[in-house]
C-alpha cells in the first residue's frame, strides 16, 4: 500500500484524487506548474452528464461518475453540483429520434417534451424547437470551486508554480519527480497533468497520443432573468451560473476539433454572444470575458485511468468534470490496495500507450 503519493497536476482530477487518497490515510503532495484549476479545469463548461459518450462502456462509466458526484456532495455540500437537468434540442450529426432511442436502449432516463412544454420550462428561450429531450438527472458544477474545495478538504500539501521537469526512475520503479527546486519523492506518483502528461512520459520511453482540442468558453455579464436547465442547442451548450452569468462554449459542437477555428478568439466570442442574444431575445446581453483552454483528450477520445509502471499511475481524460468524482475515488482505492474498480477495465492506459 502506498503511504505517500505525489500527484502532478492540481486540476479537478488531481484534486479529487488527493481528497480520496487522504481519506485512505495516504500522505499527499500535489505539484502544479501554475495554480490549482488554472488550466482546463478552470476553463470548462462544468456539465456533469452521461448523454455525451463514445460507446456503452463509456456511458456506464459516466453514469457511475454521476453517482460518485452525489456521494461527494454529501462530503462537500458547499461545493455540490446543481442538478438542474438538461434540455437537449438536437445532437450534432444525429436527429432527435436517434438520440432518444440511443438513451432509451442504455436505460438512461430522458423524456420527450413538446414545444409548449419547452416554453414553460424555459420561458426565456425564443422560438423553442418542436421537441426536446428532458434529462432530469444531469447537472453542473463550478469546476474551479470544486477543485479548490477538494484540495482544501484533503489536507494535502499543495505546491503551486512548481513544474515537474521529469520523473525519477530507480530500479525499475517511479519514485517521484524532479523540479527546479529539487526532487520530490513518494511511494507512488500520479500523472494528472492533462496535456502536459505526454512530455513527462516520453523520457520513460512511452508515447501517449493525444488529440488537440482547444476550446473557448464565453461568459456574459450577469443577467436578472434565469435559465432553468443546461441547454444543448444546435449552436452550442448553454448554462447559467450562480451569479447570473451565462456560459457557453464558443465552438459549435465543442467536442469536435476546433484547432483551425481559434485563430481569432475575439471574433469567435463575438459570434457566440450574437447567437446567445438571438436565442434569448436579449439584445442587451453583454460579454464579460472569454477563456481559451486545451482539453486533455486521449487519441481515441476515451479516458486513461490506472497503472502505467511500478509506482506510476495515469489519470488523463475528457470530460474531467463528469469523471472526476469517480476517477479520484476509484484510483485512490486502487493505489491504496483496496482492489480494482470493475468499470475501469476498458479505460486502462495500456490501451493507448506505446513504447518509443
C-alpha positions in Angstrom: 0.0 0.0 0.0 1.3 3.4 -0.9 1.9 5.5 2.2 3.0 8.7 0.3 1.7 9.8 -3.1 2.9 12.6 -5.3 0.2 14.0 -7.7 1.4 16.0 -10.7 -1.4 18.4 -11.7 -3.8 20.4 -9.5 -6.8 20.3 -11.8 -10.1 18.7 -10.8 -8.8 15.2 -11.4 -5.7 15.7 -9.2 -7.8 17.4 -6.6 -10.3 14.6 -6.4 -7.6 12.0 -6.2 -5.9 14.0 -3.4 -9.1 14.1 -1.5 -9.9 10.4 -1.7 -6.3 9.3 -1.1 -6.3 11.4 2.1 -9.4 9.6 3.2 -7.5 6.3 2.8 -4.8 7.7 5.1 -2.1 8.5 2.4 0.2 11.5 2.7 -0.4 13.5 -0.4 1.7 16.2 -2.1 0.3 18.0 -5.2 2.5 19.9 -7.6 1.2 22.3 -10.3 3.2 24.3 -12.8 0.8 27.2 -12.2 -2.1 27.3 -9.7 -5.0 24.9 -9.0 -7.6 24.8 -11.7 -5.7 27.3 -13.8 -5.7 25.1 -17.0 -8.6 23.1 -18.4 -10.4 22.7 -15.1 -10.8 26.4 -14.7 -11.9 26.9 -18.3 -14.6 24.2 -18.5 -18.3 24.4 -19.1 -18.9 22.3 -15.9 -21.6 20.0 -17.2 -22.0 16.6 -15.4 -23.7 14.2 -17.8 -23.8 10.8 -19.4 -25.5 11.9 -22.6 -22.2 12.5 -24.3 -20.4 9.2 -24.7 -18.3 7.3 -27.1 -19.6 3.7 -26.5 -21.8 1.9 -24.0 -19.0 1.2 -21.6 -18.1 4.9 -21.6 -21.7 5.8 -20.9 -21.9 3.4 -18.0 -18.7 4.9 -16.6 -20.2 8.3 -16.8 -23.4 7.2 -15.1 -21.3 5.8 -12.3 -19.4 9.1 -12.1 -22.6 11.0 -11.7 -23.5 8.7 -8.7 -20.0 9.4 -7.3 -20.7 13.1 -7.6 -23.8 12.6 -5.4 -21.6 10.7 -2.8 -19.1 13.5 -2.9 -21.7 16.2 -2.4 -22.6 14.6 1.0 -18.9 15.1 2.0 -18.5 18.6 0.5 -22.0 20.1 0.5 -20.8 23.7 -0.1 -19.3 22.7 -3.5 -22.2 20.4 -4.5 -23.4 20.4 -8.1 -26.7 21.9 -9.2 -28.8 19.0 -10.6 -31.0 21.3 -12.7 -31.3 18.8 -15.6 -30.7 19.2 -19.3 -32.9 20.1 -22.3 -31.4 18.6 -25.4 -32.7 20.3 -28.5 -30.5 18.5 -31.0 -27.4 16.4 -31.2 -24.8 17.4 -33.8 -25.0 14.9 -36.6 -28.0 13.0 -35.3 -31.7 13.7 -35.2 -33.9 13.8 -32.1 -35.4 10.3 -32.6 -32.0 8.7 -32.9 -30.7 10.3 -29.7 -33.9 9.4 -27.8 -33.6 5.8 -29.0 -29.9 5.6 -28.0 -30.5 6.8 -24.5 -33.6 4.5 -24.0 -31.5 1.5 -25.1 -29.0 2.3 -22.4 -31.6 2.7 -19.7 -30.9 6.4 -19.3 -34.0 8.3 -18.4 -34.9 11.0 -20.9 -38.4 12.3 -21.5 -39.6 13.8 -24.8 -41.2 17.3 -24.3 -43.2 19.3 -26.7 -42.7 22.9 -27.9 -45.3 24.1 -25.4 -43.6 22.3 -22.5 -40.2 23.7 -23.5 -41.8 27.2 -23.4 -43.0 26.5 -19.9 -39.7 25.0 -18.7 -37.6 27.8 -20.4 -39.7 30.9 -20.9 -36.6 32.9 -22.0 -35.9 30.8 -25.0 -37.0 32.5 -28.2 -38.6 30.3 -30.8 -38.3 27.0 -28.9 -37.9 23.8 -31.1 -40.8 21.5 -31.8 -39.4 19.0 -29.3 -36.6 18.3 -27.0 -35.3 15.7 -24.6 -35.6 16.5 -20.9 -32.8 14.6 -18.9 -33.6 15.4 -15.3 -30.6 13.6 -13.8 -27.9 15.8 -15.2 -26.3 18.9 -13.6 -23.4 21.3 -13.5 -20.7 22.5 -11.1 -18.1 25.2 -10.9 -15.1 23.1 -11.6 -12.6 25.6 -10.2 -14.5 26.0 -7.0 -14.9 22.2 -6.6 -11.1 21.8 -7.3 -10.3 24.3 -4.5 -12.7 22.7 -2.1 -11.3 19.2 -2.7 -7.7 20.3 -2.2 -8.6 22.2 1.0 -10.5 19.3 2.4 -7.8 16.8 1.5 -5.2 18.4 3.8 -2.7 17.7 1.0 0.5 19.7 0.6 -0.3 21.8 -2.5 2.7 23.5 -4.2 1.8 26.0 -6.9 4.2 27.3 -9.5 6.4 24.2 -9.3 6.5 22.2 -12.5 7.6 18.6 -12.7 10.6 18.5 -15.0 11.0 14.7 -15.2 10.0 11.6 -13.3 12.5 9.8 -11.1 13.1 6.2 -12.0 15.1 3.9 -9.8 15.4 0.1 -10.0 12.5 -0.1 -12.4 10.1 1.9 -10.2 9.0 5.5 -10.3 10.0 7.3 -7.1 8.7 10.8 -7.7 9.6 13.8 -9.8 12.4 16.3 -10.3 11.6 20.0 -10.2 13.6 23.3 -10.4 13.8 23.4 -6.6 14.8 19.8 -6.2 13.3 16.3 -6.2 10.0 15.2 -4.6 9.9 11.6 -3.7 7.0 9.3 -2.9 5.9 5.7 -2.8 3.6 6.3 -5.7 3.3 9.1 -8.4 0.2 10.0 -10.4 0.3 12.0 -13.6 -2.9 14.1 -13.7 -1.3 16.8 -15.7 -3.6 16.9 -18.6 -2.0 17.9 -21.9 1.4 18.1 -20.2 1.4 14.4 -19.5 2.9 13.1 -22.8 6.1 15.2 -22.3 6.7 13.6 -18.8 6.1 10.1 -20.2 8.4 10.4 -23.2 11.7 10.2 -21.3 10.5 6.9 -19.9 10.2 5.6 -23.5 6.4 5.9 -23.5 4.3 7.6 -26.2 0.9 9.0 -25.2 -1.0 10.1 -28.3 -3.5 12.8 -27.6 -5.8 15.0 -29.7 -5.5 18.7 -29.9 -8.8 20.1 -28.6 -8.7 23.8 -27.9 -11.9 25.4 -26.5 -13.1 28.9 -25.9 -15.5 29.5 -23.0 -17.7 32.6 -23.2 -19.0 34.3 -20.1 -21.6 37.1 -20.2 -22.2 39.7 -17.6 -24.8 38.6 -15.1 -28.5 39.0 -16.0 -31.5 39.1 -13.7 -33.6 36.5 -15.7 -33.0 32.8 -15.3 -32.1 29.8 -17.4 -33.5 26.8 -15.6 -31.7 24.0 -17.3 -28.5 23.2 -19.2 -29.4 23.7 -22.8 -27.9 21.7 -25.7 -28.8 23.5 -28.8 -27.7 23.2 -32.5 -25.5 26.3 -31.8 -23.7 25.3 -28.5 -24.3 24.2 -24.9 -25.6 27.0 -22.6 -26.0 27.3 -18.8 -26.2 30.0 -16.2 -24.0 30.1 -13.1 -25.0 31.3 -9.6 -24.0 34.9 -10.3 -26.5 35.1 -13.2 -23.7 35.0 -15.9 -24.4 32.8 -19.0 -21.7 30.4 -20.0 -21.4 28.9 -23.5 -18.6 27.2 -25.4 -17.5 29.4 -28.3 -17.3 26.4 -30.7 -20.3 24.8 -32.2 -20.2 21.2 -31.2 -17.5 21.8 -28.7 -16.5 18.1 -28.6 -15.1 18.4 -32.1 -11.7 19.5 -33.4 -11.6 23.3 -33.5 -7.8 23.8 -33.7 -8.2 25.7 -37.0 -11.0 27.9 -35.9 -9.5 29.7 -32.9 -7.1 31.9 -34.8 -9.3 34.8 -33.9 -10.8 34.1 -30.4 -12.3 37.6 -30.1 -14.3 37.0 -33.3 -15.5 33.7 -32.0 -16.6 35.2 -28.7 -18.5 37.9 -30.5 -20.2 35.3 -32.7 -21.2 33.3 -29.6 -22.6 36.4 -28.0 -24.6 37.2 -31.1 -26.1 33.6 -31.0 -26.9 34.0 -27.3 -28.7 37.3 -27.9 -30.8 35.7 -30.6 -31.5 32.5 -28.5 -32.9 34.5 -25.6 -34.2 37.6 -27.5 -31.8 39.6 -25.3 -30.1 42.3 -27.5 -28.6 43.9 -24.4 -26.7 40.8 -23.3 -23.1 41.8 -22.7 -19.8 39.9 -23.0 -17.8 39.8 -19.8 -14.8 37.7 -20.8 -13.7 34.6 -22.6 -11.1 32.0 -21.9 -9.0 29.7 -24.1 -8.1 26.2 -22.8 -6.9 22.9 -24.1 -8.9 19.9 -23.2 -6.9 16.7 -22.3 -8.3 14.2 -24.8 -6.6 10.9 -25.4 -6.3 9.9 -29.1 -9.4 7.7 -29.1 -11.5 10.1 -27.0 -11.7 7.8 -24.0 -10.3 8.3 -20.5 -7.0 6.8 -19.4 -7.1 5.7 -15.7 -4.7 3.4 -13.9 -1.2 2.0 -13.5 1.5 2.6 -16.1 4.7 1.4 -14.5 5.5 0.2 -10.9 5.0 3.3 -8.8 3.3 5.3 -11.5 -0.4 5.8 -12.5 -2.0 8.0 -15.1 -5.3 9.9 -14.9 -5.9 11.8 -18.2 -9.4 12.3 -19.6 -12.2 14.3 -21.0 -14.6 15.2 -19.5 -12.7 15.6 -16.3 -15.6 17.4 -14.7 -18.0 14.5 -15.2 -15.5 11.8 -14.4 -13.5 13.5 -11.6 -15.5 12.2 -8.6 -15.3 8.5 -9.8 -11.8 8.8 -11.1 -10.5 10.1 -7.8 -12.5 7.6 -5.8 -11.6 4.5 -7.8 -7.9 5.3 -8.4 -7.3 6.2 -4.8 -8.8 2.8 -3.8 -6.5 1.0 -6.2 -3.4 2.9 -5.2 -4.0 2.1 -1.5 -4.6 -1.6 -2.1 -8.4 -1.7 -2.0 -8.8 -3.5 -5.3 -9.5 -2.7 -8.9 -12.7 -0.9 -9.9 -14.7 -3.1 -12.3 -15.7 -0.2 -14.6 -12.2 0.9 -15.3 -11.2 -2.2 -17.2 -11.8 -0.7 -20.6 -10.0 2.5 -19.8 -6.5 1.4 -18.7 -3.5 3.4 -20.0 -2.0 0.4 -21.8 -4.8 0.7 -24.3 -3.0 3.6 -25.9 0.5 3.8 -24.5 3.2 2.7 -26.8 6.9 2.2 -26.3 9.1 4.7 -28.3 
